[in-house]
């Protein structure tokens, strides 16, 4: 989900502080040019100012994974995610949780990723994305029956959302 769509959304990220946006673009440029340490330095500055900023968390976790520091990537995202889950539940917890599940998958931890998706399903019962992520995870594992069950759940969530919109 997150890593594949990173480049497409970069230009629309500048709705927040121009300094943070410039740093984000500079970090991405440094990464693209192979300067992972420079990219990490820029991203740390962004995350110091905005520790839950999803685009910076996404790129930082990618940089850390590329450096073979998957544990650090998982810890970084998990810390932000768990902080966002504390009452009151913050909307950014959904994106952070989806990113965490993807990092866990990339680290060959499908059981942890599945647990993260399930936790997201409980926290955000009207959102289809955790169910869709779970379906993709199960499909990658060769569990087609489980993938179809998760897809059915996503369809059901969509139907419930549509029904509630009509009743409003």
C-alpha positions in Angstrom: 0.0 0.0 0.0 2.3 2.7 1.3 5.7 2.1 -0.3 4.3 1.7 -3.8 2.3 4.9 -3.8 5.0 7.1 -2.2 6.2 8.8 -5.3 2.7 9.5 -6.8 1.7 11.5 -3.7 4.8 13.5 -3.0 3.8 16.6 -4.8 0.5 16.8 -3.0 2.1 16.7 0.4 2.9 20.4 0.6 -0.3 21.3 2.4 1.6 21.4 5.7 4.5 23.7 6.6 6.7 24.6 3.6 9.8 23.9 5.7 8.7 20.4 6.4 7.6 19.9 2.8 11.0 21.1 1.6 12.8 18.8 4.0 10.6 15.9 2.9 11.4 16.5 -0.8 15.1 17.0 0.1 15.1 13.7 2.0 13.5 11.9 -1.0 16.0 13.5 -3.4 18.9 12.4 -1.1 17.5 8.9 -1.0 17.1 8.7 -4.7 20.7 9.8 -5.2 21.9 7.1 -2.8 22.6 9.5 0.2 20.6 7.4 2.7 22.4 9.1 5.7 21.4 12.5 4.4 17.9 11.4 3.8 17.7 9.9 7.3 19.0 13.2 8.8 16.4 15.2 7.0 13.6 12.8 8.0 14.7 12.9 11.6 14.3 16.7 11.6 10.8 16.3 10.2 9.8 13.7 12.7 11.2 15.8 15.5 8.8 18.5 14.5 5.9 16.2 13.6 6.4 12.7 15.1 3.2 11.3 13.6 3.6 12.7 10.0 2.8 9.7 7.9 4.8 10.6 4.8 7.9 11.1 6.8 7.3 7.9 8.8 6.8 6.1 5.5 10.0 7.3 3.9 12.0 6.9 7.1 10.9 3.3 7.5 11.8 2.7 3.8 15.3 4.2 4.3 15.8 2.1 7.4 14.6 -1.0 5.7 17.0 -0.3 2.8 19.9 0.0 5.3 19.0 -3.4 6.8 17.6 -1.8 9.9 14.2 -3.3 9.8 13.9 -3.5 13.6 14.5 0.2 13.9 11.9 0.9 11.2 9.3 -1.3 12.9 10.0 0.4 16.3 9.7 3.9 14.8 6.3 3.2 13.2 5.0 1.2 16.1 5.8 3.9 18.6 3.9 6.5 16.6 1.0 4.1 16.0 0.7 3.1 19.7 0.7 6.8 20.7 -2.1 7.5 18.2 -4.2 4.6 19.6 -4.3 6.0 23.1 -7.6 7.6 24.0 -8.9 9.6 22.4 -8.2 7.5 19.2 -6.5 9.7 16.6 -7.4 9.4 12.9 -3.8 9.1 11.9 -3.6 5.7 13.8 -5.2 4.1 10.8 -2.4 5.1 8.3 0.3 4.4 10.9 -1.2 0.9 11.6 -1.4 0.1 7.9 2.3 1.2 7.5 3.3 -0.9 10.5 1.6 -4.0 9.1 3.4 -3.5 5.8 6.8 -3.1 7.6 6.0 -6.3 9.5 5.3 -8.1 6.2 8.5 -6.9 4.6 10.3 -8.2 7.7 8.8 -11.6 7.1 6.5 -11.4 10.2 3.1 -12.3 8.8 1.6 -13.2 12.2 2.5 -9.8 13.6 1.1 -8.1 10.4 -2.2 -10.1 10.7 -2.5 -9.1 14.4 -2.0 -5.5 13.4 -4.7 -5.7 10.7 -7.1 -7.3 13.2 -6.4 -4.5 15.8 -7.1 -2.0 13.1 -10.3 -3.7 12.1 -11.4 -3.4 15.8 -10.4 0.2 16.1 -11.8 1.3 12.7 -14.7 -1.1 12.1 -16.2 1.0 9.2 -13.0 1.3 7.2 -12.3 -1.4 4.6 -8.5 -0.9 4.4 -7.5 -3.2 7.2 -9.7 -6.0 5.7 -8.2 -5.4 2.3 -4.6 -5.4 3.7 -5.4 -8.6 5.5 -6.8 -10.1 2.3 -3.6 -9.2 0.4 -1.4 -10.7 3.2 -3.4 -13.9 3.2 -3.2 -14.1 -0.6 0.6 -13.7 -0.5 0.7 -16.6 2.0 -1.3 -18.8 -0.3 -4.3 -18.7 1.9 -6.9 -18.1 -0.7 -9.9 -19.0 1.5 -8.7 -16.6 4.2 -8.1 -13.9 1.6 -11.7 -14.3 0.2 -13.1 -14.2 3.7 -11.3 -10.9 4.3 -12.5 -9.5 1.0 -16.1 -10.5 1.9 -15.6 -8.6 5.2 -14.4 -5.6 3.3 -17.5 -5.8 1.0 -19.8 -6.1 4.0 -18.1 -3.0 5.6 -18.7 -1.1 2.3 -22.4 -2.1 2.2 -22.8 -1.0 5.8 -21.1 2.3 5.1 -23.3 2.8 2.0 -26.5 1.9 4.0 -25.6 4.3 6.8 -25.0 7.1 4.3 -28.4 6.6 2.7 -30.1 6.7 6.1 -28.4 10.0 7.0 
